[in-house]
Amino acid sequence: MRRVFPEESGRVDYCGSASEVAEGAHAILLVTECDEFGSPDWAKLREAMEVPVVVDGRNFLDAASLREAGFEYFSVGRGEATVSARSDGLELLRNASLL
């Protein structure tokens, strides 16, 4: 992966843990089913994030639990179209060309 997408400060950063990923993040995009990312301390991660948005590219996470923890949750390919009352996360995703 690093060969295809080399680290580039401010654009592509590789992290060693979920906590490190969340620090100041505007969104978390999950593209793995590794156990570390399936059941982290979501409350702690939410506190560390700038904007609490999770995009689940593997449909690996429990949407209800994440919404209950205060996240805007988006899945890929589940067939459910749910948009929360908050619009900042949705605008963030549109601006990032993820929707």
Protein Blocks (a to p, Z undefined) as FASTA:
>chain_A
ZZmmgcdehkaccdfbfklmmnopabdcdfbfbfklmmccfklmmmmpmbdcdddfkopa
cfklmmmnopacddehklpacddfbfklmmmmmmnopZZ
